[in-house]
Amino acid sequence: MIEKPQLKRLGLYELKQDKLWFHEECFGFLDQRKQAKMRCYKIQIKKNLDNLNGVRCEASRHFRNKKDEYLIAKIDEL
């Protein structure tokens, strides 16, 4: 049987790779998504699930837009 390595649970962690487009505003969206997920797991009602889906969609849209802006600026720079 193969043992899985134990994951260290830390409050804050470093990003695996440098994402230059990932700013403080993105951390706010990440925190909102985490809080919505915790509410959904804690009290499983339709309202919390709908809220989680909305927050996920909004966060993903924000991340995608920030990354696109960064890539467009990088292309223009080149």
GUTORLO-987187 format. One record per residue (C-alpha): residue in one letter; x, y, z. Coordinates in nm, 2 decimals. Example, Ala and Ser with C-alpha at 12.3 -4.5 7.8 and 13.67 -1.06 7.14 Angstrom:
BEGIN
NODE lumke east north up
NODE a 1.23 -0.45 0.78
NODE s 1.37 -0.11 0.71
//
This chain:
BEGIN
NODE lumke east north up
NODE m 0.00 0.00 0.00
NODE i 0.13 0.34 -0.10
NODE e 0.12 0.60 0.18
NODE k 0.01 0.95 0.09
NODE p 0.24 1.23 0.23
NODE q 0.10 1.43 0.51
NODE l 0.00 1.78 0.41
NODE k 0.10 2.06 0.64
NODE r -0.19 2.28 0.71
NODE l -0.08 2.65 0.74
NODE g -0.28 2.96 0.75
NODE l -0.07 3.14 0.49
NODE y 0.14 2.98 0.22
NODE e 0.36 3.10 -0.06
NODE l 0.23 3.07 -0.42
NODE k 0.37 2.77 -0.61
NODE q 0.48 2.99 -0.89
NODE d 0.50 3.37 -0.93
NODE k 0.18 3.50 -1.09
NODE l 0.25 3.86 -1.16
NODE w -0.12 3.92 -1.24
NODE f -0.23 3.80 -0.89
NODE h -0.26 4.11 -0.67
NODE e -0.41 4.19 -0.33
NODE e -0.75 4.23 -0.48
NODE c -0.74 3.87 -0.60
NODE f -0.66 3.75 -0.24
NODE g -0.99 3.92 -0.14
NODE f -1.18 3.72 -0.39
NODE l -1.00 3.41 -0.28
NODE d -1.10 3.48 0.08
NODE q -1.46 3.54 -0.01
NODE r -1.47 3.21 -0.20
NODE k -1.32 3.03 0.10
NODE q -1.57 3.18 0.34
NODE a -1.87 3.09 0.11
NODE k -1.74 2.74 0.09
NODE m -1.71 2.71 0.46
NODE r -2.07 2.84 0.51
NODE c -2.20 2.59 0.25
NODE y -2.03 2.30 0.42
NODE k -2.13 2.41 0.77
NODE i -2.50 2.47 0.70
NODE q -2.61 2.29 0.38
NODE i -2.91 2.49 0.25
NODE k -2.99 2.60 -0.10
NODE k -2.93 2.96 -0.02
NODE n -2.57 2.89 0.08
NODE l -2.51 2.67 -0.22
NODE d -2.64 2.94 -0.45
NODE n -2.42 3.20 -0.28
NODE l -2.12 2.97 -0.32
NODE n -2.19 2.93 -0.69
NODE g -2.22 3.30 -0.74
NODE v -1.90 3.38 -0.55
NODE r -1.71 3.11 -0.74
NODE c -1.83 3.25 -1.08
NODE e -1.74 3.61 -0.98
NODE a -1.40 3.51 -0.85
NODE s -1.32 3.30 -1.16
NODE r -1.43 3.59 -1.39
NODE h -1.21 3.83 -1.19
NODE f -0.91 3.60 -1.21
NODE r -0.96 3.54 -1.58
NODE n -0.99 3.91 -1.65
NODE k -0.68 4.00 -1.45
NODE k -0.48 3.73 -1.63
NODE d -0.60 3.85 -1.97
NODE e -0.51 4.21 -1.89
NODE y -0.17 4.10 -1.78
NODE l -0.11 3.89 -2.10
NODE i -0.23 4.16 -2.33
NODE a 0.00 4.41 -2.16
NODE k 0.29 4.16 -2.19
NODE i 0.21 4.11 -2.56
NODE d 0.20 4.48 -2.63
NODE e 0.53 4.52 -2.44
NODE l 0.70 4.26 -2.67
//
